[in-house]
């Protein structure tokens, strides 16, 4: 990539990535992160950046797949209606689906409950050359399970192991697992879509008013909304204890969906740009074989004309 094409990436890193990235250095307070941030952009400029990032991402994804060394794991977390589904769909619009896989984690099955809490996520990790997208993830085990202790009671963990330290222990286990993945070539980017309570209310109302969105709504959403303060505290504790240089959290302002997509796309593109991805070089033996194949195809064409 030449210096001219690198410049927009460095600008994006400075403007739309760094302010929202937390790698565990210094204090972290969720309330200090604004949900309505727009980065000095208007929607039209934002859409242009989103489209440019899509093209860059498509190019990087092809090289990632061809080089077959690195893998990319993207983790999306957020309150209901924070825009995880639509952000994934928008950011990856136009990217070859053969190189990406989205996994949505629902309530654990009986088989999954017979394993440790990280087991099912490990089965879904991306292969080298691939992009794995977790729409919710193993972090639910430090969020919804923490807010609803009755769920923890159904996880078949020996009672003497369920102590007041269990959340700190899970943070340690997750950090160790992510460090292990990073050491083996998996780039990990984690996104918390930070939506305000007022914006969530508006989006819930939209779901009720639009027939095409009715299926997304349930009364459980309202009962979970009543636990807003507990979830915010759980998110703050989780981000504070699981942010590392190898696997940083990005607290994405999500009240404006288009700006959330600017931040997410810029973060992914910037991370891939740092990997120095390229198509594999063809050796002399392969080039000689390609020459023979070309001559055979040309000869076949001459026969066909007779």
Secondary structure, 3 states (H helix, E strand, C coil): CCHHHHHHHHHHHHHHHHHHEECCCCCCCHHHCCCCCCCCCCHHHHHHHHHHHHHHHHHHHHHHHHHCCCEEEEEEEECCCCCHHHHHHHHCCCCCHHHEEEEECCCCCHHHHCCCCCHHHHHCCCCCCCEEEEECCHHHHHCHHHHCHHHHCCCCCCHHHCCCCHHHHHHHHHHHHHHHHHHCCEEEEEEEEECCHHHHHHHHHHHHHCHHHHHHCCHHHHHHHCCHHHHHHHHHHHHHHHCCCCCCEEEEECCCHHHHHHHHHHHHHHHHHCCCCCCCCCCHHHHHHHHHHHHHHHHHHHHHHC
